[in-house]
Amino acid sequence: MSIFNKYKFSNKSQSLGGVLSTLTGLGSLACFSAGVYISFKKSGYAGLEVGALGLLTLMLSVIGTIIGLLSFKEDDKFYTLSWVGSLLGGIMTVLMLAVIFMGLGF
């Protein structure tokens, strides 16, 4: 018997909110990465393109965090993706708020 064989004796599945939360968190990360890439390519003079991506990143991360936290109320589910989505969304929210506050001069 190998230690790599893992057996699952349950009919549980991942929570739907956890899956959605993780997907929105990954979308938020992709938008943030695209904004950073465009900003570097244009030497910091990207304008509305990066601003729109920044706001989209903030909205996706807040929505993903809320969905992830609400998904813990689903009964008889695995919550791994709920944790991942909530943490990723929360980290991206804090990061984007920090970027916005730095841009405003606080």
Sequence and secondary structure as in RCSB ss.txt:
>XXXX:A:sequence
MSIFNKYKFSNKSQSLGGVLSTLTGLGSLACFSAGVYISFKKSGYAGLEVGALGLLTLMLSVIGTIIGLLSFKED
DKFYTLSWVGSLLGGIMTVLMLAVIFMGLGF
>XXXX:A:secstr
  TT         B HHHHHHHHHHHHHHHHHHHHHHHHHHTTT  THHHHHHHHHHHHHHHHHHHHHHHGGGSS
S B HHHHHHHHHHHHHHHHHHHHHHHHHT 
